[in-house]
Amino acid sequence: MRYFLFIITLLLSSVFYAQKNSNAPFYPIDTVEAKMITHKIFAGNTTNDIEAFANKNFTNNRRNITFQIIETTTSLKGKHYLLQAFYKNEKLFHSYLKINTDLQGFSTSVFFTDLSGYEILHENFPNKSITQRYIVTNAYSSNAEKVWFYNGKKILPAWRIENIISVETNYEIVVNENGILYYRDLNVYHKSVQNTSDSLVSMLIFNPDPLTRAGVYYGSPYIDNNDADVPELNAQREQVDFPAYYDNGIFRLESNFVLITEFSSPTTTPAASSSPNFHYTRSQSEFEDVNAFFHLNNYKNYLNSLGFINLVNYQIHVDAHGFNGADQSAFTPTFSPPRLTFGEGGVDDAEDADVIVHEYGHAISHSAAPNTNIGSQRQALDEGFGDYLAASYSKAINTFRNTDVFTWDGHNPFWAGRNAASSKIYPTNLTGSIHANGEIWASVLMQIHNSIGREKTDSILFQSMYSYSANMTMPQAANLFIQADSLLFNGDNYTTICNYFLQRGLVSNCILSMQEINKDKQSTIKLLNSFNFTHQKENALLIINDKEFYTVSIYDTLGRTISINDNVSKEFSINYASLPQGILIVEVYNSVSKNIFRLIK
């Protein structure tokens, strides 16, 4: 046992300290890509309906595959169900079905990680006694369960073991008689509800960080220097008034959604005061407590203002001085409630709002689509999502260097930080690092943000994330983003969004809007009643003001043909009831001309 824990400690060390920039290879199970279906089918409105729908349409009865719901969430415009796949009543490791429906129970997208086609080596599970050498008996929580594990060639009977030892050390492994087959750290790193009595207190914070506010790059006197106070850094603190908890003469950093507490070394006493003033310098440990508390609450208030009140709708526990002083931060979903831990190596992570918001992004993602952060591209999406949130949050405060993610914590001698204005494209620039790959997603989101604005971009993004699934790909996330724009804004931003995704290799084609293609206001072909088509469920009408014959073809946004109608002249009715939900592309063409229109159902 002691030897095994030493090996795990070495393994954890390499994981913790490599997360800012990691190029570790992925396990085969992490590179299996989920399949995506977007047909509109009635799936149901209850969990029983959904399980019945899944087991009727997505199982292979000869293989004894079944599905059971393990998570359910509700977004502004839909319901979202995560189902675990079982073979002969034992879990297929990291094999899931994600069913997303509208509020009426019709499917909007379905993702599935299909392992049913792979050969099962044999069906004899190793004796459970082999798990004893891997279970940490004094852990906060430990358990072992049988699983079917895909190793890249075949499916093996094995055991999954989860050890939650501390906030710094919690992981899952898959083992059989030959040893460890798979290892995954259950923390999500940034580098690579209780009623309270609120009182207004005065705080000094970095907003978003000292370099951005000063308009400078890292360099003397704007350097960390082991948390030493210098006048130039102290001058970058900004005073804000913000609610905190007051009880029995003491103010402390607690709200309905954030609690600054102590659970990770080094041991520090969370900031508290007998007066309503939390005025500290960065040489004092309380400064990072205050900074983290303000920015986390500020972001949660922003989420609520967009209508996403059920995202991270709990009191998250936060230690602003953790990881034994390492240069690392993480979100840990395996505790109840989940935790955020910020390290102190290099620049203290909780001094930089980019780090704070990035890590909170992992909490948002986990809240929208629990237990789906599995697979190399899915994890890269999460990292890119967090980087984008950090960049857009900073930009809303100060535009200086807003695409330099981790402006104060990174881009210095400690580490290089990341970039939300990268020129990377998919799949050409994919590497073995989820953090490097995430720059593709962060950068395209920032482009969309710069074109349509922060609130629209973020609303579309948050809505789309409820539909996320394990092992999904970046192009699938782009498709969900386009679908969410249709749900929230009737597809008004389709052309802008799609063209940015096209430039990044995330979609294969975009159909330009009618206004961009058909600039001639005197066109002989016009589409009438499109507003009532969308809002009143009425038929739309094509009017052709010449004697020629045309072909009318209707496609979805993926370019799939819905209908083709030849020899059309004068008028053509587009039947609302016969078409699927979503953005519809209508082409009207003959040998000499082509007109393209867009409808939204």
C-alpha positions as CSV (number, residue, x, y, z in Angstrom):
1,M,0.0,0.0,0.0
2,R,2.7,2.5,0.9
3,Y,4.6,1.7,-2.3
4,F,1.5,2.2,-4.4
5,L,0.7,5.5,-2.7
6,F,4.2,6.7,-3.5
7,I,3.7,5.9,-7.2
8,I,0.4,7.7,-7.2
9,T,2.0,10.7,-5.5
10,L,4.6,10.9,-8.2
11,L,1.9,10.6,-10.9
12,L,-0.2,13.3,-9.2
13,S,2.9,15.6,-9.0
14,S,3.4,15.3,-12.8
15,V,-0.3,16.1,-13.3
16,F,-0.6,19.0,-10.9
17,Y,2.4,20.9,-12.1
18,A,1.9,20.2,-15.8
19,Q,-1.6,21.5,-16.1
20,K,-0.7,25.0,-17.2
21,N,0.9,23.6,-20.4
22,S,0.5,19.8,-20.7
23,N,1.3,17.7,-23.8
24,A,0.6,14.3,-22.3
25,P,-0.8,11.7,-24.7
26,F,-4.5,10.8,-24.3
27,Y,-5.8,7.3,-23.5
28,P,-7.7,5.6,-26.4
29,I,-11.0,5.9,-24.4
30,D,-10.5,9.7,-24.3
31,T,-10.2,10.0,-28.1
32,V,-13.4,8.2,-29.0
33,E,-15.6,10.8,-30.6
34,A,-19.3,11.0,-29.7
35,K,-21.8,10.7,-32.5
36,M,-24.4,13.5,-32.9
37,I,-28.0,13.3,-34.2
38,T,-30.1,16.4,-34.7
39,H,-33.4,14.9,-36.0
40,K,-36.6,16.3,-34.3
41,I,-38.3,13.3,-32.7
42,F,-40.7,13.2,-29.7
43,A,-38.7,11.8,-26.9
44,G,-41.0,12.5,-23.9
45,N,-41.3,14.8,-20.9
46,T,-40.6,12.4,-18.0
47,T,-37.5,10.4,-17.0
48,N,-39.4,7.2,-17.7
49,D,-40.3,8.5,-21.2
50,I,-36.6,9.4,-21.9
51,E,-35.3,6.0,-20.7
52,A,-37.9,4.2,-22.8
53,F,-37.0,6.3,-25.8
54,A,-33.3,5.6,-25.3
55,N,-33.7,1.9,-24.8
56,K,-36.0,1.6,-27.8
57,N,-33.8,3.6,-30.2
58,F,-30.2,3.4,-29.1
59,T,-29.6,-0.1,-27.7
60,N,-28.4,-3.2,-29.4
61,N,-30.5,-6.0,-27.8
62,R,-28.2,-8.7,-29.0
63,R,-25.4,-7.1,-27.0
64,N,-27.5,-6.5,-23.9
65,I,-26.9,-2.8,-23.9
66,T,-29.3,-0.6,-21.8
67,F,-29.3,3.0,-20.6
68,Q,-30.2,4.6,-17.3
69,I,-30.6,8.3,-16.5
70,I,-27.9,9.6,-14.1
71,E,-28.3,13.4,-14.5
72,T,-31.1,15.8,-15.5
73,T,-30.9,19.5,-16.0
74,T,-33.2,22.2,-17.3
75,S,-32.1,25.3,-19.3
76,L,-34.0,28.4,-20.4
77,K,-35.1,26.6,-23.6
78,G,-34.9,22.9,-23.0
79,K,-34.4,19.8,-20.8
80,H,-31.2,17.7,-20.8
81,Y,-30.7,14.1,-19.8
82,L,-27.4,12.2,-19.3
83,L,-27.7,8.4,-19.5
84,Q,-25.1,5.8,-18.6
85,A,-24.7,2.8,-20.9
86,F,-24.7,-0.7,-19.3
87,Y,-23.7,-4.1,-20.7
88,K,-25.3,-7.0,-18.7
89,N,-26.0,-4.6,-15.8
90,E,-22.4,-3.3,-15.5
91,K,-21.3,0.1,-16.7
92,L,-19.5,0.6,-20.0
93,F,-16.8,3.0,-18.7
94,H,-17.2,6.5,-20.1
95,S,-20.0,5.4,-22.5
96,Y,-22.9,7.8,-22.3
97,L,-26.0,8.9,-24.1
98,K,-27.0,12.6,-23.9
99,I,-30.5,13.5,-24.9
100,N,-31.5,17.2,-25.3
101,T,-35.1,18.2,-25.8
102,D,-37.1,21.4,-26.2
103,L,-39.6,22.2,-23.5
104,Q,-42.3,20.3,-25.4
105,G,-40.3,17.0,-25.3
106,F,-39.0,16.9,-28.9
107,S,-35.3,16.1,-29.3
108,T,-33.0,18.9,-30.4
109,S,-29.8,16.8,-30.3
110,V,-28.6,13.4,-29.2
111,F,-25.1,12.4,-28.5
112,F,-23.9,8.9,-27.9
113,T,-20.5,7.3,-27.3
114,D,-20.9,4.0,-29.0
115,L,-18.7,1.2,-27.8
116,S,-21.1,-1.6,-28.6
117,G,-19.2,-2.6,-31.8
118,Y,-16.0,-3.5,-30.1
119,E,-15.2,-7.1,-29.2
120,I,-15.4,-8.1,-25.5
121,L,-12.3,-10.0,-24.7
122,H,-14.0,-12.2,-22.1
123,E,-16.7,-11.8,-19.4
124,N,-14.8,-12.9,-16.3
125,F,-14.2,-10.0,-13.9
126,P,-11.1,-10.1,-11.8
127,N,-11.6,-11.0,-8.2
128,K,-12.5,-7.9,-6.2
129,S,-9.6,-8.6,-3.9
130,I,-7.2,-6.9,-6.4
131,T,-8.8,-3.6,-5.7
132,Q,-7.7,-3.6,-2.0
133,R,-4.1,-2.6,-2.9
134,Y,-5.5,0.5,-4.7
135,I,-8.1,1.7,-2.2
136,V,-6.9,4.4,0.3
137,T,-8.5,3.3,3.5
138,N,-8.2,6.7,5.3
139,A,-9.6,8.7,2.4
140,Y,-12.5,11.1,2.6
141,S,-14.3,8.7,0.2
142,S,-13.3,5.6,-1.7
143,N,-15.3,3.0,-3.7
144,A,-14.9,0.3,-6.3
145,E,-17.2,-0.9,-9.0
146,K,-17.1,-3.3,-12.0
147,V,-16.8,-1.7,-15.4
148,W,-16.3,-2.7,-19.0
149,F,-13.2,-0.8,-20.2
150,Y,-12.2,0.0,-23.8
151,N,-8.4,-0.1,-24.2
152,G,-8.2,1.0,-27.8
153,K,-8.7,-2.5,-29.3
154,K,-11.1,-4.5,-27.2
155,I,-13.3,-4.2,-24.1
156,L,-12.0,-5.7,-20.9
157,P,-13.7,-6.5,-17.6
158,A,-12.1,-4.4,-14.9
159,W,-12.7,-2.4,-11.8
160,R,-13.0,1.4,-11.5
161,I,-11.8,2.8,-8.2
162,E,-12.4,6.4,-7.0
163,N,-10.2,7.8,-4.2
164,I,-11.1,11.2,-2.8
165,I,-8.3,11.8,-0.3
166,S,-8.2,15.6,-0.2
167,V,-9.0,18.6,-2.4
168,E,-5.4,18.2,-3.8
169,T,-5.6,14.5,-4.3
170,N,-8.7,12.9,-5.8
171,Y,-8.7,10.6,-8.8
172,E,-10.2,7.6,-10.5
173,I,-8.3,4.6,-11.9
174,V,-9.3,1.5,-13.8
175,V,-7.5,-1.7,-12.9
176,N,-7.4,-5.4,-13.7
177,E,-5.1,-8.3,-12.7
178,N,-2.3,-6.7,-14.8
179,G,-2.3,-3.3,-13.0
180,I,-3.6,0.2,-13.7
181,L,-5.2,0.6,-17.1
182,Y,-6.4,4.2,-16.8
183,Y,-5.8,7.2,-14.5
184,R,-7.7,10.5,-14.4
185,D,-7.3,13.3,-12.0
186,L,-10.8,14.5,-11.0
187,N,-9.8,18.1,-10.4
188,V,-10.2,20.5,-13.3
189,Y,-7.3,22.9,-13.4
190,H,-6.9,26.3,-14.8
191,K,-3.4,25.8,-16.3
192,S,-3.6,23.4,-18.6
193,V,-27.6,27.6,-0.7
194,Q,-27.6,29.2,2.7
195,N,-29.4,32.4,3.7
196,T,-27.1,35.0,5.1
197,S,-27.4,38.4,6.6
198,D,-25.8,40.8,4.1
199,S,-24.0,44.0,5.1
200,L,-22.1,46.3,2.7
201,V,-18.4,46.3,3.3
202,S,-15.5,48.2,1.6
203,M,-12.9,46.0,-0.2
204,L,-9.7,46.7,-2.0
205,I,-9.2,44.4,-5.0
206,F,-7.3,44.1,-8.3
207,N,-9.8,44.8,-11.0
208,P,-9.1,42.7,-13.0
209,D,-5.4,42.6,-12.3
210,P,-2.6,45.2,-11.5
211,L,-1.0,45.1,-15.0
212,T,-4.2,45.6,-16.9
213,R,-5.2,48.5,-14.7
214,A,-1.7,50.1,-14.9
215,G,-1.5,49.5,-18.7
216,V,1.9,47.8,-18.4
217,Y,3.6,44.4,-19.0
218,Y,5.3,42.3,-16.4
219,G,8.5,43.8,-15.3
220,S,10.1,45.9,-12.5
221,P,8.5,47.3,-10.4
222,Y,5.4,45.4,-11.5
223,I,6.7,42.0,-10.4
224,D,5.6,39.4,-7.8
225,N,8.8,39.4,-5.7
226,N,7.4,36.9,-3.2
227,D,4.3,39.0,-2.5
228,A,6.3,42.0,-1.4
229,D,4.4,45.3,-1.2
230,V,5.6,48.1,-3.6
231,P,3.9,51.4,-4.1
232,E,3.2,50.8,-7.8
233,L,1.3,47.6,-7.1
234,N,-0.6,48.9,-4.1
235,A,-1.7,51.8,-6.2
236,Q,-3.5,49.5,-8.6
237,R,-5.9,48.3,-5.9
238,E,-9.5,49.5,-6.5
239,Q,-12.0,50.2,-3.7
240,V,-15.4,48.5,-4.2
241,D,-18.4,48.2,-1.9
242,F,-19.9,44.7,-1.8
243,P,-22.2,42.7,0.4
244,A,-20.7,40.3,2.9
245,Y,-22.0,38.3,5.9
246,Y,-22.4,40.0,9.3
247,D,-23.0,38.1,12.5
248,N,-22.4,38.9,16.2
249,G,-20.1,41.8,15.5
250,I,-18.0,40.1,12.8
251,F,-17.9,40.6,9.1
252,R,-16.8,37.6,7.0
253,L,-16.5,36.7,3.4
254,E,-19.6,34.7,2.8
255,S,-22.6,35.0,0.5
256,N,-25.4,32.8,-0.8
257,F,-23.0,31.6,-3.5
258,V,-19.5,31.9,-2.2
259,L,-17.8,30.9,1.1
260,I,-14.1,31.7,1.7
261,T,-12.9,29.0,4.0
262,E,-9.9,26.8,4.8
263,F,-9.4,23.2,3.5
264,S,-6.0,23.1,1.7
265,S,-2.4,23.7,2.9
266,P,-0.9,26.1,3.7
267,T,-3.2,26.8,6.6
268,T,-4.4,30.4,6.7
269,T,-7.2,32.1,8.6
270,P,-9.9,33.4,6.2
271,A,-10.3,37.1,6.2
272,A,-12.7,38.5,8.8
273,S,-13.1,41.9,10.4
274,S,-14.9,43.7,13.3
275,S,-15.2,46.7,11.0
276,P,-16.8,46.9,7.5
277,N,-13.4,47.4,5.9
278,F,-11.5,44.7,4.1
279,H,-8.5,46.8,3.1
280,Y,-5.4,44.7,2.7
281,T,-2.2,44.7,0.6
282,R,-1.0,41.7,-1.4
283,S,1.6,40.9,1.3
284,Q,-1.3,39.9,3.5
285,S,-3.0,36.6,2.9
286,E,-6.4,38.2,3.4
287,F,-6.0,40.2,0.1
288,E,-6.4,37.0,-2.0
289,D,-9.5,36.0,0.0
290,V,-11.1,39.4,-0.7
291,N,-10.1,39.4,-4.4
292,A,-11.5,35.9,-5.0
293,F,-14.7,36.6,-3.1
294,F,-15.5,39.7,-5.0
295,H,-14.9,38.4,-8.5
296,L,-16.7,35.1,-7.9
297,N,-19.8,36.8,-6.6
298,N,-19.6,39.4,-9.3
299,Y,-19.6,36.7,-12.0
300,K,-22.5,34.8,-10.4
301,N,-24.5,38.1,-10.4
302,Y,-23.8,38.4,-14.1
303,L,-25.0,34.9,-14.7
304,N,-28.2,35.7,-12.9
305,S,-28.7,38.9,-14.9
306,L,-28.7,36.8,-18.1
307,G,-31.4,34.5,-16.6
308,F,-29.2,31.5,-15.9
309,I,-30.0,31.5,-12.2
310,N,-29.7,27.7,-11.9
311,L,-26.0,27.6,-12.9
312,V,-23.8,27.1,-9.9
313,N,-26.8,27.7,-7.7
314,Y,-25.1,26.6,-4.5
315,Q,-22.5,28.0,-2.1
316,I,-19.2,27.1,-3.6
317,H,-16.3,26.7,-1.1
318,V,-13.1,28.5,-1.8
319,D,-9.6,28.3,-0.4
320,A,-7.5,31.2,-1.9
321,H,-4.3,29.6,-0.4
322,G,-4.0,26.0,-1.4
323,F,-2.1,23.2,-3.2
324,N,0.7,23.4,-0.7
325,G,1.9,26.6,-2.3
326,A,2.1,25.1,-5.9
327,D,1.6,27.2,-9.0
328,Q,-1.8,25.7,-9.7
329,S,-5.5,26.1,-9.3
330,A,-8.5,23.8,-9.7
331,F,-12.2,23.1,-9.5
332,T,-13.1,20.0,-7.6
333,P,-16.6,18.6,-8.2
334,T,-16.2,15.5,-6.1
335,F,-16.9,17.3,-2.8
336,S,-20.3,18.4,-1.6
337,P,-20.5,21.3,-2.2
338,P,-17.8,21.5,-4.9
339,R,-14.6,23.5,-4.2
340,L,-12.3,26.0,-5.8
341,T,-8.6,26.0,-4.7
342,F,-6.1,28.6,-5.7
343,G,-2.3,28.1,-5.5
344,E,0.4,30.5,-4.5
345,G,3.3,29.6,-6.7
346,G,4.7,32.4,-8.8
347,V,2.0,35.1,-8.8
348,D,-0.7,34.1,-6.3
349,D,-3.5,32.8,-8.5
350,A,-6.3,34.5,-6.6
351,E,-4.7,37.9,-7.4
352,D,-5.7,37.5,-11.1
353,A,-9.4,37.7,-12.0
354,D,-8.6,35.7,-15.1
355,V,-7.7,32.6,-13.0
356,I,-10.7,33.1,-10.7
357,V,-13.2,33.4,-13.6
358,H,-11.6,30.5,-15.6
359,E,-11.9,28.2,-12.6
360,Y,-15.5,29.3,-12.0
361,G,-16.1,28.5,-15.7
362,H,-15.4,24.8,-14.8
363,A,-18.1,25.1,-12.1
364,I,-20.5,26.6,-14.6
365,S,-19.8,23.8,-17.1
366,H,-20.2,21.1,-14.5
367,S,-23.5,22.7,-13.4
368,A,-24.9,22.9,-17.0
369,A,-23.8,19.4,-18.1
370,P,-22.7,17.3,-15.0
371,N,-20.2,14.5,-15.4
372,T,-19.6,15.1,-19.1
373,N,-16.1,16.6,-19.0
374,I,-14.7,13.3,-20.5
375,G,-12.7,13.0,-23.7
376,S,-9.9,15.0,-25.2
377,Q,-11.9,17.5,-27.3
378,R,-14.6,17.8,-24.6
379,Q,-12.0,18.7,-22.1
380,A,-10.4,21.2,-24.5
381,L,-13.8,22.8,-24.9
382,D,-14.0,23.3,-21.2
383,E,-10.5,24.9,-21.1
384,G,-11.4,27.2,-24.0
385,F,-14.7,28.1,-22.4
386,G,-12.9,29.1,-19.2
387,D,-10.3,31.1,-21.1
388,Y,-13.0,32.9,-23.1
389,L,-14.9,33.8,-19.9
390,A,-11.7,35.2,-18.4
391,A,-10.9,37.2,-21.5
392,S,-14.4,38.6,-21.9
393,Y,-14.8,39.4,-18.2
394,S,-11.5,41.3,-18.3
395,K,-12.5,43.1,-21.4
396,A,-15.7,44.3,-19.8
397,I,-13.6,46.0,-17.1
398,N,-10.6,47.2,-19.2
399,T,-9.8,46.5,-22.8
400,F,-6.0,46.6,-22.4
401,R,-4.5,43.2,-23.3
402,N,-7.9,41.5,-22.8
403,T,-7.0,38.5,-25.0
404,D,-3.8,37.8,-23.0
405,V,-5.4,35.2,-20.7
406,F,-3.9,35.2,-17.2
407,T,-2.4,38.6,-17.7
408,W,-0.8,38.9,-14.3
409,D,-0.5,35.2,-13.3
410,G,1.1,34.3,-16.7
411,H,3.0,36.0,-19.5
412,N,5.9,36.3,-17.1
413,P,9.0,34.2,-16.1
414,F,6.7,31.8,-14.2
415,W,4.7,30.6,-17.2
416,A,3.6,31.8,-20.6
417,G,-0.2,32.1,-20.0
418,R,-2.5,31.6,-22.9
419,N,-4.1,33.5,-25.8
420,A,-7.7,34.2,-26.7
421,A,-6.8,35.7,-30.1
422,S,-5.0,32.7,-31.5
423,S,-5.0,31.9,-35.3
424,K,-5.2,28.2,-34.6
425,I,-7.7,26.2,-36.7
426,Y,-9.4,22.8,-36.3
427,P,-8.2,20.1,-36.7
428,T,-4.8,21.2,-38.1
429,N,-3.6,22.7,-34.9
430,L,-4.8,20.0,-32.4
431,T,-2.0,18.8,-30.1
432,G,-1.8,16.5,-27.1
433,S,-2.7,19.3,-24.8
434,I,-6.3,20.1,-23.8
435,H,-5.2,23.6,-22.7
436,A,-3.4,24.4,-26.0
437,N,-6.3,23.0,-28.0
438,G,-8.8,25.1,-26.0
439,E,-7.3,28.2,-27.6
440,I,-9.2,27.4,-30.8
441,W,-12.5,27.5,-29.0
442,A,-11.6,30.6,-26.8
443,S,-10.4,32.5,-29.8
444,V,-13.4,31.9,-32.1
445,L,-15.8,32.8,-29.2
446,M,-13.9,36.0,-28.7
447,Q,-14.3,36.9,-32.4
448,I,-18.1,36.3,-32.1
449,H,-18.1,38.3,-28.9
450,N,-16.4,41.2,-30.6
451,S,-19.1,41.2,-33.4
452,I,-22.4,40.6,-31.6
453,G,-21.5,41.6,-28.0
454,R,-20.8,40.0,-24.7
455,E,-24.3,39.3,-23.4
456,K,-25.6,37.7,-26.6
457,T,-22.5,35.6,-27.0
458,D,-22.5,34.4,-23.4
459,S,-26.3,33.7,-23.4
460,I,-25.9,31.6,-26.5
461,L,-22.9,29.8,-25.1
462,F,-24.5,29.0,-21.7
463,Q,-27.7,27.8,-23.4
464,S,-25.6,25.5,-25.7
465,M,-23.6,24.0,-22.8
466,Y,-26.6,22.3,-21.3
467,S,-26.6,20.0,-24.3
468,Y,-22.9,19.1,-24.0
469,S,-22.0,15.4,-23.8
470,A,-19.0,13.2,-23.0
471,N,-16.6,12.7,-25.9
472,M,-18.1,15.4,-28.0
473,T,-16.1,17.3,-30.6
474,M,-15.5,21.0,-31.3
475,P,-17.6,20.9,-34.5
476,Q,-20.5,19.4,-32.5
477,A,-20.1,22.3,-30.0
478,A,-20.2,24.8,-32.9
479,N,-23.4,23.1,-34.1
480,L,-25.0,23.4,-30.6
481,F,-23.9,27.1,-30.5
482,I,-25.7,27.8,-33.8
483,Q,-28.8,25.9,-32.5
484,A,-28.8,27.9,-29.3
485,D,-28.8,31.1,-31.3
486,S,-31.9,29.9,-33.1
487,L,-33.6,29.1,-29.8
488,L,-32.7,32.4,-28.0
489,F,-32.5,34.9,-30.9
490,N,-34.4,33.3,-33.8
491,G,-31.1,32.7,-35.6
492,D,-30.5,36.5,-36.0
493,N,-26.7,36.0,-35.5
494,Y,-26.4,33.0,-37.8
495,T,-24.3,34.5,-40.5
496,T,-21.8,36.1,-38.2
497,I,-21.4,33.0,-36.0
498,C,-21.3,30.5,-38.9
499,N,-18.6,32.5,-40.8
500,Y,-16.3,32.6,-37.8
501,F,-16.8,28.9,-37.3
502,L,-16.1,28.3,-41.0
503,Q,-12.8,30.2,-40.8
504,R,-11.8,28.0,-37.9
505,G,-12.7,24.7,-39.6
506,L,-15.5,24.0,-37.2
507,V,-18.3,23.9,-39.8
508,S,-18.0,22.8,-43.4
509,N,-20.1,25.5,-45.0
510,C,-22.3,28.5,-44.4
511,I,-25.2,29.8,-46.3
512,L,-25.2,33.6,-46.5
513,S,-28.3,35.5,-45.6
514,M,-30.8,36.8,-48.1
515,Q,-29.6,40.4,-47.5
516,E,-26.0,39.4,-48.4
517,I,-26.8,37.4,-51.5
518,N,-29.8,39.1,-52.9
519,K,-28.9,42.8,-52.8
520,D,-31.2,43.7,-55.7
521,K,-34.3,45.0,-54.1
522,Q,-36.2,44.5,-57.3
523,S,-35.6,40.8,-57.4
524,T,-38.1,38.8,-59.4
525,I,-38.2,36.2,-56.6
526,K,-39.4,37.2,-53.1
527,L,-40.2,35.3,-49.9
528,L,-43.3,36.4,-48.1
529,N,-44.8,35.8,-44.6
530,S,-41.4,34.6,-43.1
531,F,-42.2,36.4,-39.8
532,N,-45.5,34.6,-39.4
533,F,-43.8,31.3,-40.4
534,T,-41.5,31.7,-37.4
535,H,-43.9,33.2,-34.9
536,Q,-47.4,32.1,-35.9
537,K,-46.7,28.7,-37.5
538,E,-48.1,29.8,-40.8
539,N,-46.9,28.8,-44.3
540,A,-44.4,31.0,-46.1
541,L,-44.9,31.9,-49.7
542,L,-42.4,32.2,-52.6
543,I,-43.5,34.7,-55.3
544,I,-41.8,34.3,-58.8
545,N,-42.4,37.3,-61.0
546,D,-41.3,36.0,-64.4
547,K,-42.2,33.2,-66.8
548,E,-39.2,30.9,-66.1
549,F,-39.3,27.6,-64.2
550,Y,-37.2,27.1,-61.0
551,T,-36.1,24.4,-58.6
552,V,-36.8,25.0,-54.9
553,S,-34.6,23.1,-52.6
554,I,-34.7,23.2,-48.8
555,Y,-31.7,22.3,-46.5
556,D,-30.8,22.3,-42.8
557,T,-27.7,24.2,-41.6
558,L,-25.6,21.0,-42.0
559,G,-26.4,21.0,-45.7
560,R,-28.7,18.0,-45.6
561,T,-31.5,18.0,-48.1
562,I,-35.0,18.1,-46.7
563,S,-36.9,18.5,-50.0
564,I,-36.4,19.3,-53.7
565,N,-39.2,20.6,-55.9
566,D,-38.8,21.0,-59.7
567,N,-40.6,23.0,-62.3
568,V,-41.8,25.7,-59.9
569,S,-43.3,28.9,-61.3
570,K,-45.4,31.9,-60.1
571,E,-46.0,30.8,-56.5
572,F,-44.7,28.1,-54.1
573,S,-46.1,27.5,-50.6
574,I,-43.5,26.4,-47.9
575,N,-45.5,24.2,-45.6
576,Y,-44.7,24.8,-41.9
577,A,-46.0,21.5,-40.6
578,S,-43.8,19.4,-42.9
579,L,-40.5,20.9,-42.0
580,P,-38.1,20.1,-39.0
581,Q,-37.3,22.7,-36.3
582,G,-34.3,24.9,-36.7
583,I,-32.7,27.1,-39.3
584,L,-33.9,26.3,-42.9
585,I,-32.1,27.3,-46.1
586,V,-34.3,27.8,-49.1
587,E,-32.6,27.8,-52.5
588,V,-34.5,28.9,-55.6
589,Y,-32.5,28.4,-58.8
590,N,-32.4,27.6,-62.5
591,S,-29.7,27.6,-65.1
592,V,-29.2,31.4,-65.1
593,S,-29.8,32.5,-61.5
594,K,-30.0,31.5,-57.8
595,N,-31.6,33.1,-54.8
596,I,-31.1,32.0,-51.2
597,F,-33.4,32.7,-48.3
598,R,-33.4,31.7,-44.7
599,L,-36.4,30.6,-42.5
600,I,-36.5,29.8,-38.8
601,K,-38.9,27.3,-37.4
